[in-house]
Amino acid sequence: LTSWWDVYETLANILKMAEESDLFDPLRVNWRPTTSGISLFHPIPERTCSSAGIRKKYCPCSRAKALDANLSIVKELATASIKHINNVYLKAHRHLCMVYTLKTVIRAEVEEFQNANSTNTNGSLRNNFTHLFTVLFEVLP
């Protein structure tokens, strides 16, 4: 798995090689290595999106899985979202706006992302996963 961080590191690697040539102008170069990029001139190990510096929503390794809109977790997520909207966004304008309630969940999906491996208390590796839920719902009034 590669990312634009790797392209950046590759270009930085080219600049570093140019440093050693007669064509290099040190006044025109200002770069610093990143923590998550690896030059494409070097072997790229197996990586997760997280270790490659790719944000979860842009990770090509994940696929959304449709969920039944009637699952309790889906209803809870929709209700919590509406509660947040009512408590935060409408708080200052309560006299102008009505309180929203859940009318229906239109669709829901979940994506699973693998985080960097960590170790259990006994020293064995365990995989950590993050789940990203997307819920489309309609509110009343």
Secondary structure, 3 states (H helix, E strand, C coil): CCCHHHHHHHHHHHHHHHHCCCCCCHHHCCCCCCCCCCCCCCCCCCCCCCCCCCCHHHCCCCCCEEECCCCHHHHHHHHHHHHHHHHHHCHHHCCCCCCCEEEEEEEEEEEEEECCCEECCCCCEECCEEEEEEEEEEEEC
